[in-house]
């Protein structure tokens, strides 16, 4: 198995193209919900968009374990410690199951009070509750899918998770058609139908990824001996690693609160624009995840100079691709927005936001690629500290000042996003160039601590 793993990690392309397809299909699934709901009503789109922001925040919490598992597994494989890698994989699945069930219970009981905190209008509250109540209750399924997929990617099986995502998309789109619009004589459920379809597709996804996990990594079947000491390690890495993303999602929720003050039309415009923006930074995310796997293994094997060069090459690729995609999407923004709505105000404002995205996305590429590499190298705290300072010191206050106080609306809020991404991106660039991360490899530090304890 180790030879097969080594072969799979030789190039970034081998790892990245399935991740690219997988993330593209995840985004397509989200856009399918948005597109199909837009044929139903703009209000449903706005309500689902707000509910999904809450769900995205929850999914980041599952990322505590999933992100930690990728870093620990890749570094242990790089260091030749495959038994430890297997133990981490088993522990990560168990831990996220427990966390997922707990959070599902919270969302089942308190979905309506949580939505009330988002400043939704009464017209959107009922729609939002229908969606969040269903998807939130079964969110533990997503926790398990994320963890199993993270383990498979860590072992180099990026194609498997891609195939699972393809199947999930097909189930979701078919389910949306049947349940949103009431096809084949079934009740027309609208936004609740989209929620039910999402849950059903995730159930099938979980079944598929579980079968693949056991098939691809047979060692996981031989022992279910839980090593709870690995949970501490997972959290030690995962909590700071996911903290940056958690901070980002919370800042986005705060800014969504501001946008809700402008009105439902502005909220809908933001959701449509961000759905299109996902396809712009798709390449950067894919390259970031592939680079993270490679850098983790290189650091575990103490190949620090190779890890440094790999990150820099990936950064240049992501910068060029994100800029090119932003220009292309901006050139066709009117036609793209017409797929979702015929509202001219939304189309015009959305076109301006996509034009500003030409400046935004290269800055985001810095953060996606370099922060992923820093995490893989074990430098997990610095991106969190900088994220907290920049998001809450620049993004949120500037968004309010320009968008609400000065009245520039969504354009002012997008300028705040640009300032935040570029500020953090430049800082992360110099952090990587400094090579401070060389001394922070988790596996090597763990060995040192063990030697000190036994001395």
N, C-alpha and C positions, 0 to 999 in steps of 0.2 A: 504493500500500500504506500509506503513512504516514497518509493521510486516514482509511482504514479503521481503522487502529490508534487514531487520535485519537478516532474515534467510539466505539470499544469501551470507552474508558477514562472516559467521561463520568460514569458513576455507579458507586458501590460495588456496587449490586445486580446490574448487568450482569456484573461480574466474579465476584461472590461466589456467586450461586446455583448455577452449574455446579460451582464448587469445593466447595460444600456437598454437592451430590449425589455428587460424585466421592469425597470423604472419607467420606461416609456409606456408600458402597458398599465402600470399602476396609475400613472397620470391620465392615461386614456380612460381608465375605469372611472376616475374622478370626474373627468370631463364628460364622459357618457352620462353620468348622473346629472351633471349641470345642464348638458344639452337637452336631455330628455325631459328634465323638469322645466326647462325654459319653454318647451312646447306646451307645458301644462299651465305655468304661471310664473311671473317674475318674483312674486312674493314667496313661492316655494323655494326658488333659487336662493333668495336672501336668507330665508330661515335655515335651509340646509347648510348654507355657507357658514353661518354663525355657529350652528351645532357642530359642524366639522372642525371649527377652530378649537372648540372645547375638547373634542375627541382627539385632535392632533396633540393637544397638550397632554392628554392621558397617554397617548402612544409614546410620547417622549419619555414618560416614566417607565414604560416597558424597555425603552432604550438603555436605561441604567444597566440592566443585566445583559442585553443583547450586545451593546457596544463593548462592555467589559469582556464578554466571552470572545469576541473577535480578537481583541488585543492579546488576551491571555493565551488563547489557542494558537494564534499565529506565532507568537514569541516562543511558546513551548515547542511547537513543531520545528521552528528554526533552530532551537537549541537541542533538538533530538530527544525531547522528553514527551513521547507520544502517549504514554500512560497517563501522565498528568493532564495532557490535552483532553483525553477522553473523560477523565474525572470532571474537568471543568465543564465540558459539554453537557454531561448528565446533570450537574448541579445547576447550570444556567436554566435548563428546561424546567426543573422542579421549582426553582425560585420564581421564575416569571409566571408559572401557573398559579402559585399562591398569591402573588401580587395582583395578577389579572382577576382572579375570583373576588378579591377584596374590593378592587376598584369597580368591578361590575355591580357589586352589591350597592356601593355608594351611588352610582349613576341610576340604578333602578329606583332607589328610594328618594333621591334628591335632584332629579333632572330638571324639574320645574323651578325650584329655587335657584339652581345654578344658572339657568337661562335668564331669570329675572335680573341677575347681576350684570348681564350684557346689555342692558338698556334697550331691549327689544320693544317695539310697539306692540300693542295688544293684538293687532292684526297678524303679526308674525309669531306671537307667542304660542298659539295653539299648533301651528305648523311645525315650529321648532321642537316642541315637546313630543309630537308624534315621531319625529325622526330620532332625536336624542334618546328617548325612552326605549326604543327598540334596539338601535345599534349599540347604545351604551350598556344595556343589560348583558349583551353577548360579547363585549369588547375583550373578554379574556381569551376568546378564540384568536384574536389578532395578536395577543401577547405570545401565544404558543407558536403561531406561524412565524412571527418575527424572530423568535429565538431559534427555532429549528432551521430557518433559512440562514441565519447568521452562522450557525455551526457548519452547515453545508458549504457556504461560501468560504469559511475559514480553511476548510479542507480542500478547496479548489474546485468544488462542484457547482460552479456558477450557472451552468446550463440547466441544472435540475430546477433551481428556483425560477428560472425563466419559463420553463415549461409549465410549472404550477401556476404562474401568473397568467399565462395564456388561457389556461382552462378556467381560472377564476373570472377573467374578463368575459369569456363567452357565456358563462353562467349568469354573470351580473347583467350583461346587456339583454340577454333573453328574458331574465326575470324582470328587469325594468319594463320592457315592452309589455309583458303580460300583466304585471301588477300595477304599474302607474296608470296605464290607459284602459285597463280592464279588457284585454284581448280574450278571445275565445269564450266570451260570455261570462268571464269572471268579474267580480266587483272592481270598479275604478277606485283605486286606493290613493292615487296621487303620491305625496311625499312619503306617506307611510309605506306604500308599495316599494319605493326606492330603498327604504330602510330594511324591509324584509328581504328584498333581493340581495342587498349587501351582506346580510347575515348568512343567507343560504350559500352564497358564493364562497364565503369564508369557511363555512363548514366543509365544503368540498375541498377547498384549498388546504385545510388542516389535515384532512385524511390523506391527501396526496403527498404532502411534504413529510408527514410522519412515516409513511411507507418508504419514501426515498431515503430518509435519514437512517432507518434501520438497515436498508439494503446497501447503501454506500459505505456506511461505517459499521461493519459487523461487530466490531469490538464493543459497541454500545449495548449489544444484546447479552454479552457474556457476564456482565456485572452491573448491578444496580446499587452497589455499595456507595452510599452518599457520603462524600467528603465535605462536611459542612465548613471546614476551614477555607475551602475555595470560595464560599459565599462572601466571606470577609474581603477576599482579594477581588472578587467581582465588583463588589460595592465600592471598594477603595479606588478602583479605576473607573467603574461605570458611572458612579454618582457625579464626580467632577466632569467626566467626558460628556455626559448627557446634560450637565448643568448649563452649558453654553446654549444648547438647543432649547432647553426648558426656559431659560431667560429670554431667548428670541421669541418663542411662542407666547409667553406672558406679555412681552412688550407689544406683540402683534394684537393680542386681545385688548390691551389698553388703547391702542390706536384704532381698533375696530369700534371701541366705545366712542371715540371722538367722531368717527365717520358716521356712526348711527345718529349723532347729533345733527349732522348735515341733512340726513334723510335716507329713505329707503332706496331711492334712485342712485345715490352715491354709493351705498352699500352694495347694491347689485353691480354697479360699474367696477368696483374694486374686485369683486369675486370673479367677474368675467376676465378682467385684465390679468389677475394673478393666475387664472387657469391657463391663459396663453403664455404667460411668463414661465410657467413650469417647463414648457418645451424649449425655452431659450437656455435655461441652466441645466437641462437634462444631461448634456455631455459633461459638464463640470462635475455633477454628482457622480456619474458613472466612473469617470477618471479618478475622482477622489476615493471611491470605495475600492476600486482595483488597486490604486496606489497604497491604500491603507493595508491591504493584505500583504503586498510585496514588502513594504517598509517594515511591517511587524516581523516578518520572517527574517529580513536582513538584519534588523537590530538584534533579534534573538540569536542569530549566528555571528554577531559582532562585525557585520560588514557595513560599517558606518558610512564610509565614503560612497559605497554603492547606493545606500539609502538616500544620502544627500542628493546625489545626481538624479536618482529616480524621481524624487519629489520635484526638482527644478524642471526636468523635462515634462513632467505631467502638468506643471503649472503653465508652461508656455503653450502646451496643447489646449488646455482649458480656456486660457485667455483668448486665443485666436478663434476657437470654436464659438465661445459665448458671444464675442463681438460680432462675428459673421451672422449667427442666428438672430441676434437682436436687430441687426440692420434688415435682414430678410423679413422677419415678422412685422417690423415697423412699416416696411414698404407695402405690405398687404393687410394692414391692420383693419381697414374699413371692411374689407371682404370677410375677414375672420370674425369680426364682431357681428356681422350680419348673419352668421351662422346661429348666433345665440338670441339676437334681438333685432327688432326694427325701430327701436327707440333712437332717434337721431342724436339726442343729447348724450345718451350712453355711448353711442358709437364715436362721437366727436371727442368726448372727454377721455374715453378709453384709448383712442388713437394718440392723444397727447401723452398719456401714461406710458404707452409702449415706446414712444419716441424717447422719453426720459430713461426708459429701460436700457437704451443703447449706452448710456453712461453708467447705469447701475450694475449691469451684469458682469463686466470685467472685474469690478471690485468684489463682487460676490465670489467670483472664481478664485481669487486669492484666498478667501476664507475657507471655502469648501475644500480645496486641495491641501493647503498648508495645515489647516487645523486637523484634518484627517491624518496627515503624516505625523504631526506632533503627538496626537493621541496614540498612534501606533507605536511611536518611539517611547511612550511612557510619560511624556510631558503633558499631563492632562489638566493641571490646575491653571496654568497661565492663560489659555484661551478663555476659561470661565471668568477669570478676573477682568480681562480686557472686554469680554462680552458684556458683563454687568456694567462696567464703566461707560462703554460706548452706547449700548442700547438704551440704557436708562439716563445717561448723561447727554446723549446727542439725539438718538432716534425719537424717543417719546416726547421730550420737551420741545424739540424743534418742530416735530409734527404738529403739536398743539399750537405753537406760536405762529407758524406759517399757515397751517391749514385752517385753524379755527380763529385765532386771535386776529391775524391779518386778513383772513378771508380768502386765501388762495385755494382752499378746498383740497381736492385730491392731488393736484399738482404740487402744492406745498408739502403735502405728506410724502410724496415720492422724492422730493428733494431731500427730505430728512433721511429717507432710506439710503440715498446715494452717499450722503455724508457719513452715515454710520458704517456702511460696507467698506468704503475706501479707507476710512480711518483705521478700522480693525485690520483690513487687508494689508496695509503698509506695515503696521506693527508686527503682524504675523510673519511677513516676509523677512524682516530683520531678525526676528526671533529664530527662524529656521537657519538663516545665514550665520547666526552666532554659534551654532552647534552646541548650545547648552543642553539640548536633549540627549546628547551622547551618553551622559552620566545617569540618565533616568530610565533606562531599560528595566522593565519590571522583573523579568525573569532573573536577570543578573543580580539585581538588588535583593531578590528573594534568596538566591544562593548565598550572597554575602551575609545576610541576616542569619541564615541557618548555620553557617560556619561560626559566626560569633556566638550563637547560643550553645553550640556544642564544644566550643573551645574551653 
